[in-house]
């Protein structure tokens, strides 16, 4: 068997993660924080050890997108295998397909995409295997549902095997983590880079590194021999409790609620472990990457998440939308509707693209992005989408009129949205001042209506832009208006500074509410009521009567467009 004999250097945090995975009590661990701290390398090392050390084991490695998994985590795993001593063409027994790999010791690796699919809400595609362990990269992209499913598929491994032949993969049992004292056959620069660092090595007698002390060996795997009838019998015995390993950057899903918050409060369950990581925990990180992050303003969400590994970046009571409510948009299933709308967030100063969102009632079904060009080209794209889906241009298309949007409104003859205009008021507010809605402008009113409809009705979205939508909606906050009684949200410039980009997808969602607001507020007083002579009570009674007639009609339409079984 080929012996590449190339030690793999690990950071102290990576070594801590490896030790935690193999301890005798951790069954669910999160290794998370800033970017570039080496989570993919840690996953690769642990998975390689597990496959070699535990025969007949079944391991699952997953991410929300299979293409991303292959290009990153799985590629790193293969690199680790090649650097370890036991990889050659014979070690990997066969690949049934790109998602199922078997090894000579009968261990198996399943590569699975675990995004939310309406056609498979229970993740039946994962299969009914009892998995020994599950490795999840980019846990911030993962829904709580898939974790619930997979936690029920985790099982411990306890096995033994006797043979009169010594298996070549028993070298897996001699893995040690050492502290390097000196690098031989290397230059001074390499010595400075590697001395005092931890390395994962085997067969220490033939490598080019001198260890200072033995640090850590893989537990629960044993091999011993005995003489029986003149033959040497080898017994292999192994045990593993089963464990879920999740790597992530800070986010507001289960990584925060189930790990970070209890860990911070000192109440994390014993079977769980959380290992926080920062950029500087990786001694080999690209310094230029750190410099670029440091240039961002301290209020930037990107800087807080990726540089500082801050899970509390959104711990703000003024946020309009909580994470679970936002995530619900991607897990519900909406029926198709005959009511179709198009919302356009047009290019403007400091914004290069125009986003066009196609809605079927309250389901944002498609988003296309076009580079800023002439108004004619943008209008043609909008008309093409309208003709494709049968959307009425004059009544069911709305365009943000800021900057060049007014030109599109003029060319298409569609509705216009001016965020800084006054909020739309119900008709009765003309006569009954206490009916007036207390929003500072139309933009604020639209985002507050979006909040209500996300919670009480059912707005749904396809998942292609999931992370961007979640990130943008988490920047929508109530402004500090201590000297004003009107409701107001933070300016778009504030949101843009936090995101590092324009909140275009959030705008597509909020602008859809204009049709809802306009429909709810378009009530007329009956002709038999004289607005000049009628008393307030008479006007109020008639308005209330008309309101409930119209409101019942709208509510029935909303209910008919929602599949109640999706909740």
C-alpha positions as a printed NumPy array, in Angstrom:
array([[  0.   ,   0.   ,   0.   ],
       [  1.18 ,   3.5  ,  -0.801],
       [  2.488,   5.46 ,   2.122],
       [  2.285,   9.165,   1.401],
       [  3.495,   9.922,   4.903],
       [  2.418,  13.571,   4.902],
       [  1.427,  14.905,   8.302],
       [ -1.595,  17.174,   8.361],
       [ -1.182,  20.266,  10.507],
       [ -4.165,  21.375,  12.553],
       [ -4.902,  24.416,  14.679],
       [ -5.612,  24.147,  18.382],
       [ -9.322,  24.751,  17.738],
       [ -9.398,  22.035,  15.101],
       [ -7.719,  19.625,  17.516],
       [-10.279,  20.556,  20.182],
       [-13.068,  19.816,  17.698],
       [-11.531,  16.422,  16.864],
       [-11.162,  15.537,  20.543],
       [-14.73 ,  16.598,  21.223],
       [-16.099,  14.45 ,  18.416],
       [-14.354,  11.358,  19.814],
       [-15.062,  11.897,  23.515],
       [-17.447,   9.557,  25.286],
       [-20.406,  11.904,  25.774],
       [-20.788,  14.358,  22.865],
       [-23.497,  13.284,  20.406],
       [-24.314,  16.629,  18.844],
       [-21.639,  19.279,  18.32 ],
       [-21.404,  22.654,  16.636],
       [-18.081,  24.057,  15.473],
       [-18.951,  27.566,  14.421],
       [-18.021,  31.186,  14.19 ],
       [-16.085,  33.362,  11.801],
       [-15.133,  32.393,   8.261],
       [-11.879,  30.725,   7.166],
       [-11.239,  28.973,  10.478],
       [-10.837,  25.526,   8.887],
       [-14.138,  23.731,   9.395],
       [-13.943,  21.847,   6.088],
       [-10.445,  20.567,   6.939],
       [-11.637,  19.454,  10.391],
       [-14.586,  17.622,   8.827],
       [-12.261,  15.963,   6.301],
       [ -9.811,  14.747,   8.961],
       [-12.496,  13.388,  11.295],
       [-14.394,  11.694,   8.48 ],
       [-11.235,  10.076,   7.098],
       [-10.369,   8.71 ,  10.551],
       [-13.901,   7.407,  11.076],
       [-14.076,   5.599,   7.746],
       [-10.746,   3.86 ,   8.329],
       [-11.189,   3.111,  12.023],
       [-14.773,   1.831,  12.107],
       [-15.644,  -1.067,   9.753],
       [-19.264,  -1.457,   8.637],
       [-19.995,   2.107,   9.669],
       [-22.283,   4.437,   7.702],
       [-21.507,   8.125,   7.424],
       [-23.473,  10.965,   5.934],
       [-21.954,  14.18 ,   4.606],
       [-24.363,  16.859,   3.461],
       [-25.043,  20.427,   2.501],
       [-28.063,  22.217,   1.082],
       [-26.608,  22.201,  -2.449],
       [-24.838,  19.152,  -3.841],
       [-22.68 ,  21.166,  -6.259],
       [-21.32 ,  23.296,  -3.396],
       [-20.694,  20.178,  -1.307],
       [-18.639,  18.556,  -4.069],
       [-16.626,  21.702,  -4.756],
       [-15.743,  22.389,  -1.109],
       [-16.213,  19.879,   1.715],
       [-16.019,  16.684,  -0.345],
       [-13.011,  17.948,  -2.272],
       [-11.243,  18.694,   1.021],
       [-12.116,  15.216,   2.303],
       [-10.518,  13.556,  -0.737],
       [ -7.448,  15.732,  -0.261],
       [ -7.149,  14.542,   3.341],
       [ -7.447,  10.909,   2.268],
       [ -4.612,  11.311,  -0.185],
       [ -2.388,  12.921,   2.427],
       [ -3.085,  10.129,   4.894],
       [ -1.188,   6.868,   4.663],
       [ -4.034,   4.546,   3.732],
       [ -5.301,   6.014,   0.492],
       [ -4.546,   4.477,  -2.856],
       [ -6.616,   3.161,  -5.74 ],
       [ -7.432,  -0.065,  -3.899],
       [ -8.659,   1.522,  -0.697],
       [-11.81 ,   2.933,  -2.197],
       [-13.565,  -0.306,  -3.083],
       [-16.22 ,   1.055,  -5.408],
       [-18.406,   4.009,  -6.119],
       [-21.974,   2.917,  -6.778],
       [-22.776,   6.432,  -7.861],
       [-21.579,   9.92 ,  -7.012],
       [-23.586,   9.856,  -3.777],
       [-22.651,   6.424,  -2.407],
       [-19.026,   5.389,  -1.811],
       [-17.985,   2.048,  -0.292],
       [-14.576,   1.235,   1.18 ],
       [-12.693,  -2.039,   1.58 ],
       [-13.544,  -2.323,   5.263],
       [-17.253,  -2.121,   4.346],
       [-17.656,   1.407,   5.696],
       [-19.914,   3.58 ,   3.564],
       [-20.143,   7.267,   2.821],
       [-23.392,   8.833,   1.61 ],
       [-23.277,  12.235,  -0.048],
       [-26.69 ,  13.883,   0.133],
       [-28.218,  17.258,  -0.653],
       [-30.53 ,  18.262,   2.206],
       [-32.328,  21.335,   0.941],
       [-36.043,  21.77 ,   1.556],
       [-38.089,  20.225,  -1.235],
       [-41.898,  20.574,  -1.148],
       [-42.211,  17.148,  -2.787],
       [-40.215,  15.529,   0.045],
       [-40.992,  17.443,   3.27 ],
       [-39.986,  14.466,   5.478],
       [-36.63 ,  13.934,   3.72 ],
       [-37.434,  10.367,   2.697],
       [-34.609,  10.613,   0.164],
       [-32.15 ,  10.24 ,   3.042],
       [-33.2  ,   6.619,   3.376],
       [-33.877,   4.437,   6.407],
       [-30.242,   3.707,   7.321],
       [-29.004,   3.97 ,  10.851],
       [-26.108,   6.398,  10.395],
       [-23.055,   6.237,  12.641],
       [-22.399,   9.934,  12.144],
       [-23.496,  12.93 ,  10.145],
       [-21.264,  15.76 ,   8.929],
       [-23.07 ,  18.94 ,   7.995],
       [-21.222,  21.859,   6.447],
       [-22.695,  25.374,   6.392],
       [-25.255,  24.668,   9.097],
       [-26.515,  28.25 ,   8.845],
       [-28.222,  27.204,   5.604],
       [-29.971,  24.245,   7.204],
       [-33.585,  24.034,   8.365],
       [-34.563,  22.678,  11.77 ],
       [-36.68 ,  20.009,  10.086],
       [-33.801,  18.082,   8.553],
       [-32.017,  17.972,  11.916],
       [-35.085,  16.501,  13.56 ],
       [-35.257,  13.798,  10.892],
       [-31.554,  12.916,  11.033],
       [-31.316,  12.899,  14.806],
       [-33.751,  10.003,  14.706],
       [-31.515,   8.115,  12.25 ],
       [-28.347,   8.263,  14.37 ],
       [-27.221,   4.972,  15.947],
       [-24.205,   3.737,  17.902],
       [-21.702,   1.321,  16.389],
       [-20.416,  -1.683,  18.334],
       [-18.607,  -4.464,  16.497],
       [-15.741,  -6.936,  16.46 ],
       [-14.081,  -9.235,  13.977],
       [-11.587, -12.103,  14.141],
       [ -9.254, -13.176,  11.346],
       [ -5.939, -14.909,  10.836],
       [ -4.857, -12.106,   8.51 ],
       [ -3.702,  -8.716,   9.584],
       [ -5.758,  -6.091,   7.79 ],
       [ -3.824,  -3.348,   6.083],
       [ -6.241,  -0.723,   7.302],
       [ -5.329,  -1.361,  10.945],
       [ -2.841,   1.512,  10.591],
       [ -5.857,   3.689,  11.209],
       [ -5.588,   2.721,  14.856],
       [ -2.167,   4.344,  15.256],
       [ -3.209,   7.919,  14.505],
       [ -1.591,  10.374,  16.871],
       [ -1.675,  14.122,  17.262],
       [  1.7  ,  15.554,  18.204],
       [  3.274,  18.924,  18.825],
       [  6.049,  19.601,  16.332],
       [  9.382,  20.485,  17.899],
       [ 11.413,  21.017,  14.757],
       [ 10.935,  20.628,  11.049],
       [ 13.775,  18.736,   9.385],
       [ 14.75 ,  19.168,   5.756],
       [ 12.868,  22.44 ,   5.673],
       [ 14.03 ,  26.025,   5.558],
       [ 13.859,  28.521,   8.423],
       [ 10.617,  30.002,   7.141],
       [  8.917,  26.61 ,   7.379],
       [ 10.278,  26.122,  10.888],
       [  8.734,  29.399,  11.997],
       [  5.432,  28.44 ,  10.395],
       [  5.083,  24.928,  11.827],
       [  7.029,  24.74 ,  15.092],
       [  4.793,  24.472,  18.116],
       [  1.781,  23.541,  15.958],
       [ -0.213,  20.357,  16.205],
       [  0.055,  17.724,  13.486],
       [ -1.955,  14.616,  12.744],
       [  0.544,  11.894,  11.882],
       [  1.06 ,   8.14 ,  11.644],
       [  4.158,   5.962,  11.431],
       [  6.248,   8.618,  13.121],
       [  9.542,   6.809,  12.585],
       [  9.718,   7.64 ,   8.896],
       [  8.371,  11.142,   8.571],
       [ 10.384,  14.333,   8.445],
       [  9.138,  15.771,  11.729],
       [ 10.328,  15.26 ,  15.303],
       [  7.524,  15.129,  17.815],
       [  7.845,  16.726,  21.217],
       [  5.068,  14.814,  22.965],
       [  2.256,  12.441,  22.233],
       [ -1.002,  14.315,  22.497],
       [ -4.032,  12.359,  21.495],
       [ -4.991,   8.955,  20.128],
       [ -8.277,   7.736,  18.686],
       [-10.263,   5.831,  21.37 ],
       [-12.727,   2.951,  21.14 ],
       [-10.78 ,   1.017,  18.491],
       [ -8.681,  -1.915,  19.543],
       [ -6.635,  -4.699,  17.943],
       [ -4.915,  -7.566,  19.7  ],
       [ -3.695, -11.028,  18.757],
       [ -3.456, -14.492,  20.272],
       [ -1.991, -17.854,  19.29 ],
       [ -4.499, -20.575,  18.497],
       [ -3.512, -23.955,  17.03 ],
       [ -0.255, -22.553,  15.802],
       [ -1.905, -19.567,  14.106],
       [ -1.931, -15.963,  15.11 ],
       [ -5.52 , -14.756,  15.418],
       [ -6.185, -11.041,  15.216],
       [ -9.221,  -9.566,  16.936],
       [-10.498,  -6.181,  15.89 ],
       [-12.984,  -4.434,  18.145],
       [-14.533,  -1.014,  17.8  ],
       [-17.188,   1.158,  19.335],
       [-18.545,   4.615,  18.542],
       [-21.417,   6.375,  20.238],
       [-22.647,   8.202,  17.125],
       [-22.295,  11.956,  16.651],
       [-23.518,  14.859,  14.542],
       [-20.847,  17.379,  13.522],
       [-22.084,  20.751,  12.256],
       [-19.847,  23.515,  10.954],
       [-21.326,  26.96 ,  10.454],
       [-21.004,  30.723,  10.394],
       [-23.182,  32.74 ,  12.787],
       [-26.871,  32.663,  11.952],
       [-30.227,  32.802,  13.701],
       [-31.49 ,  29.263,  13.163],
       [-30.879,  26.245,  15.422],
       [-27.138,  27.043,  15.557],
       [-27.974,  30.021,  17.719],
       [-31.039,  28.839,  19.654],
       [-29.879,  25.271,  20.408],
       [-26.136,  25.79 ,  20.825],
       [-24.83 ,  29.33 ,  21.15 ],
       [-27.453,  30.776,  23.512],
       [-27.475,  27.812,  25.962],
       [-23.656,  27.706,  25.824],
       [-23.482,  31.405,  26.628],
       [-25.926,  30.963,  29.497],
       [-24.059,  27.904,  30.811],
       [-27.056,  25.63 ,  30.27 ],
       [-25.983,  23.584,  27.241],
       [-27.016,  19.931,  27.612],
       [-24.202,  17.5  ,  28.373],
       [-24.605,  15.545,  25.136],
       [-24.104,  18.756,  23.139],
       [-20.902,  20.729,  22.609],
       [-20.25 ,  24.144,  21.116],
       [-16.785,  25.259,  20.003],
       [-16.606,  28.94 ,  19.032],
       [-14.064,  29.838,  16.378],
       [-12.612,  33.099,  15.114],
       [-10.554,  33.944,  12.062],
       [ -7.361,  34.252,  14.092],
       [ -7.799,  30.697,  15.388],
       [ -6.463,  29.588,  12.017],
       [ -2.715,  30.397,  11.943],
       [ -2.608,  29.87 ,   8.167],
       [ -5.515,  32.097,   7.158],
       [ -5.042,  34.533,   4.275],
       [ -4.094,  37.842,   5.908],
       [ -5.503,  39.812,   2.995],
       [ -8.904,  38.292,   3.682],
       [ -8.787,  39.567,   7.268],
       [ -7.72 ,  43.018,   6.091],
       [-10.677,  43.222,   3.701],
       [-13.12 ,  42.324,   6.465],
       [-11.528,  44.831,   8.852],
       [-12.192,  47.636,   6.37 ],
       [-15.948,  47.105,   6.678],
       [-17.831,  49.329,   9.163],
       [-18.41 ,  47.837,  12.613],
       [-22.171,  47.932,  11.977],
       [-21.786,  45.637,   8.969],
       [-23.509,  42.273,   9.465],
       [-20.885,  40.679,   7.243],
       [-18.077,  41.937,   9.489],
       [-19.822,  40.86 ,  12.682],
       [-20.508,  37.373,  11.331],
       [-17.41 ,  36.516,   9.33 ],
       [-14.661,  38.385,  11.196],
       [-15.828,  38.34 ,  14.811],
       [-18.   ,  35.22 ,  14.664],
       [-20.696,  37.164,  16.479],
       [-23.939,  35.211,  16.967],
       [-25.573,  38.2  ,  18.691],
       [-25.371,  40.496,  15.688],
       [-29.179,  40.532,  15.305],
       [-30.147,  40.367,  18.993],
       [-32.262,  43.491,  18.678],
       [-35.874,  43.845,  19.876],
       [-36.585,  46.375,  17.133],
       [-36.258,  43.743,  14.38 ],
       [-39.62 ,  43.32 ,  12.65 ],
       [-39.255,  39.701,  11.577],
       [-38.   ,  36.809,  13.68 ],
       [-36.026,  34.045,  12.023],
       [-38.617,  31.278,  12.368],
       [-41.294,  33.413,  10.727],
       [-39.   ,  34.216,   7.814],
       [-37.931,  30.594,   7.402],
       [-41.591,  29.584,   7.308],
       [-41.892,  31.232,   3.908],
       [-39.659,  28.53 ,   2.456],
       [-41.227,  25.497,   4.14 ],
       [-44.9  ,  26.115,   3.32 ],
       [-46.455,  24.929,   0.085],
       [-48.757,  27.329,  -1.734],
       [-51.299,  26.43 ,  -4.358],
       [-51.234,  28.085,  -7.721],
       [-53.538,  31.053,  -8.089],
       [-55.142,  32.856, -11.011],
       [-54.243,  36.198,  -9.433],
       [-50.818,  37.15 , -10.728],
       [-48.615,  40.144, -10.01 ],
       [-45.228,  41.502, -10.989],
       [-43.158,  43.694,  -8.674],
       [-40.153,  45.605, -10.033],
       [-37.322,  47.109,  -8.016],
       [-35.756,  49.285, -10.7  ],
       [-32.084,  50.248, -11.021],
       [-31.233,  53.507,  -9.345],
       [-28.282,  55.606,  -8.266],
       [-25.737,  53.275,  -6.659],
       [-27.663,  50.195,  -7.795],
       [-26.705,  48.458, -11.03 ],
       [-29.451,  45.865, -11.425],
       [-33.2  ,  45.729, -11.834],
       [-34.966,  42.883,  -9.992],
       [-38.293,  41.611, -11.29 ],
       [-40.416,  39.364,  -9.065],
       [-43.327,  37.293, -10.325],
       [-46.059,  36.504,  -7.774],
       [-48.922,  34.043,  -7.84 ],
       [-51.134,  35.642,  -5.196],
       [-48.837,  35.472,  -2.132],
       [-46.198,  33.144,  -3.567],
       [-43.014,  34.754,  -4.891],
       [-42.381,  32.218,  -7.624],
       [-39.629,  33.691,  -9.75 ],
       [-37.031,  36.452,  -9.545],
       [-34.974,  37.595, -12.496],
       [-32.17 ,  40.112, -12.44 ],
       [-31.226,  42.279, -15.404],
       [-28.234,  44.542, -15.735],
       [-28.957,  48.246, -15.841],
       [-29.588,  49.196, -19.448],
       [-31.897,  51.433, -21.395],
       [-35.462,  51.878, -20.164],
       [-36.666,  50.295, -23.379],
       [-34.78 ,  47.046, -22.66 ],
       [-36.006,  46.952, -19.057],
       [-39.595,  47.596, -20.165],
       [-39.318,  44.819, -22.743],
       [-38.15 ,  42.344, -20.077],
       [-41.09 ,  43.248, -17.851],
       [-43.529,  42.917, -20.76 ],
       [-42.033,  39.534, -21.673],
       [-42.609,  38.232, -18.145],
       [-46.135,  39.669, -18.139],
       [-46.985,  37.937, -21.413],
       [-45.345,  34.699, -20.266],
       [-47.521,  34.418, -17.162],
       [-50.566,  36.39 , -18.283],
       [-50.198,  39.348, -15.899],
       [-52.331,  42.447, -16.497],
       [-49.82 ,  45.25 , -17.04 ],
       [-51.957,  48.235, -16.05 ],
       [-53.488,  46.83 , -12.868],
       [-51.187,  44.076, -11.538],
       [-47.648,  45.409, -12.097],
       [-45.988,  47.88 ,  -9.759],
       [-42.591,  49.563, -10.189],
       [-40.511,  51.461,  -7.655],
       [-40.595,  54.975,  -9.078],
       [-37.36 ,  56.138,  -7.454],
       [-34.66 ,  57.185,  -9.945],
       [-35.393,  55.656, -13.38 ],
       [-38.462,  53.733, -12.221],
       [-40.775,  56.618, -13.089],
       [-39.814,  56.16 , -16.734],
       [-40.857,  52.498, -16.631],
       [-44.179,  53.471, -15.055],
       [-44.725,  56.002, -17.821],
       [-43.807,  53.574, -20.614],
       [-45.767,  50.598, -19.286],
       [-48.761,  52.441, -17.86 ],
       [-48.487,  50.353, -14.681],
       [-48.744,  51.229, -10.992],
       [-45.989,  53.211,  -9.297],
       [-44.574,  52.824,  -5.806],
       [-43.068,  55.818,  -3.999],
       [-41.726,  54.684,  -0.659],
       [-41.429,  58.168,   0.856],
       [-45.011,  59.114,  -0.018],
       [-47.661,  59.27 ,   2.686],
       [-49.132,  56.008,   3.911],
       [-52.372,  54.853,   2.321],
       [-55.328,  55.548,   4.577],
       [-58.683,  53.774,   4.779],
       [-61.564,  55.792,   3.399],
       [-63.188,  56.176,   6.816],
       [-60.121,  58.053,   8.083],
       [-61.425,  61.034,   6.093],
       [-64.287,  61.342,   8.558],
       [-63.062,  59.435,  11.612],
       [-59.619,  60.629,  12.681],
       [-59.058,  57.727,  15.059],
       [-59.182,  55.397,  12.031],
       [-56.07 ,  56.984,  10.572],
       [-53.132,  54.567,  10.364],
       [-50.   ,  55.789,  12.062],
       [-47.206,  55.03 ,   9.57 ],
       [-44.601,  57.596,   8.651],
       [-44.665,  56.694,   4.953],
       [-45.748,  54.054,   2.439],
       [-42.501,  52.098,   2.714],
       [-42.928,  51.66 ,   6.467],
       [-46.575,  50.73 ,   6.014],
       [-45.67 ,  48.056,   3.453],
       [-43.06 ,  46.408,   5.687],
       [-45.473,  46.342,   8.647],
       [-48.165,  44.769,   6.477],
       [-45.589,  42.224,   5.35 ],
       [-44.949,  41.398,   9.008],
       [-48.656,  40.73 ,   9.592],
       [-49.081,  38.627,   6.482],
       [-45.977,  36.554,   7.163],
       [-47.339,  35.66 ,  10.607],
       [-51.099,  35.432,  10.092],
       [-51.593,  34.446,   6.456],
       [-48.975,  32.67 ,   4.362],
       [-46.415,  34.348,   2.188],
       [-44.244,  31.76 ,   0.452],
       [-41.038,  31.908,  -1.564],
       [-39.009,  29.519,  -3.66 ],
       [-35.638,  28.754,  -2.079],
       [-33.12 ,  29.946,  -4.679],
       [-32.586,  33.278,  -2.897],
       [-33.345,  32.017,   0.611],
       [-30.23 ,  33.199,   2.407],
       [-30.312,  36.662,   0.815],
       [-33.979,  37.135,   1.704],
       [-33.439,  36.04 ,   5.308],
       [-30.387,  38.251,   5.701],
       [-32.182,  41.285,   4.256],
       [-35.372,  40.919,   6.296],
       [-33.309,  40.666,   9.485],
       [-32.035,  44.197,   8.79 ],
       [-35.57 ,  45.645,   8.753],
       [-35.861,  47.349,  12.137],
       [-38.06 ,  49.937,  13.757],
       [-36.319,  53.299,  13.782],
       [-35.672,  55.211,  16.989],
       [-38.367,  57.843,  16.788],
       [-38.585,  59.038,  20.377],
       [-39.865,  62.454,  19.295],
       [-42.489,  61.133,  16.905],
       [-45.464,  58.878,  17.558],
       [-45.535,  57.533,  14.011],
       [-44.188,  54.073,  13.196],
       [-41.07 ,  54.215,  11.071],
       [-38.438,  51.723,   9.935],
       [-34.751,  52.416,   9.406],
       [-33.717,  54.032,   6.142],
       [-32.643,  51.917,   3.222],
       [-29.154,  53.434,   3.449],
       [-28.8  ,  51.966,   6.968],
       [-29.881,  48.54 ,   5.76 ],
       [-27.494,  48.798,   2.832],
       [-24.589,  49.63 ,   5.148],
       [-25.319,  46.572,   7.301],
       [-25.678,  44.245,   4.334],
       [-22.993,  45.644,   2.084],
       [-25.584,  45.656,  -0.71 ],
       [-29.038,  47.   ,  -1.483],
       [-31.942,  45.064,   0.163],
       [-33.563,  44.368,  -3.203],
       [-35.285,  41.107,  -2.292],
       [-36.836,  42.63 ,   0.831],
       [-38.185,  45.418,  -1.381],
       [-39.782,  42.884,  -3.743],
       [-41.619,  41.402,  -0.767],
       [-42.736,  44.666,   0.795],
       [-43.897,  46.264,  -2.465],
       [-46.224,  43.303,  -3.07 ],
       [-48.16 ,  44.545,  -0.025],
       [-49.23 ,  47.68 ,  -1.936],
       [-51.933,  45.67 ,  -3.676],
       [-53.141,  44.311,  -0.32 ],
       [-53.15 ,  47.738,   1.33 ],
       [-54.888,  49.347,  -1.614],
       [-57.555,  46.649,  -1.714],
       [-58.247,  46.74 ,   2.022],
       [-58.498,  50.531,   2.054],
       [-60.62 ,  51.075,  -1.022],
       [-64.042,  51.356,   0.66 ],
       [-66.881,  53.607,  -0.458],
       [-69.708,  55.128,   1.569],
       [-73.145,  54.068,   0.329],
       [-75.01 ,  56.627,  -1.768],
       [-77.852,  56.839,   0.78 ],
       [-75.523,  58.478,   3.342],
       [-75.029,  62.223,   3.029],
       [-71.435,  62.919,   3.991],
       [-72.264,  66.542,   4.827],
       [-75.219,  65.987,   7.165],
       [-74.77 ,  62.474,   8.545],
       [-73.657,  62.074,  12.116],
       [-70.377,  60.427,  12.991],
       [-72.228,  57.374,  14.276],
       [-74.162,  56.985,  10.998],
       [-71.012,  57.273,   8.925],
       [-69.198,  54.843,  11.172],
       [-72.001,  52.261,  11.016],
       [-72.2  ,  52.388,   7.231],
       [-68.425,  52.282,   6.825],
       [-68.242,  49.319,   9.172],
       [-70.902,  47.515,   7.182],
       [-69.077,  48.052,   3.892],
       [-65.729,  47.246,   5.486],
       [-66.865,  43.827,   6.682],
       [-68.396,  43.02 ,   3.305],
       [-65.152,  43.84 ,   1.54 ],
       [-62.919,  42.342,   4.218],
       [-64.822,  39.039,   4.106],
       [-64.338,  38.908,   0.352],
       [-60.59 ,  39.542,   0.643],
       [-60.13 ,  37.08 ,   3.504],
       [-61.925,  34.324,   1.596],
       [-59.647,  34.923,  -1.367],
       [-56.606,  34.692,   0.888],
       [-57.787,  31.478,   2.504],
       [-58.588,  29.866,  -0.841],
       [-55.03 ,  30.559,  -2.017],
       [-53.368,  28.798,   0.904],
       [-52.937,  25.112,   1.418],
       [-53.779,  24.814,   5.091],
       [-52.076,  21.416,   5.353],
       [-48.72 ,  23.067,   4.837],
       [-48.643,  24.464,   8.354]])
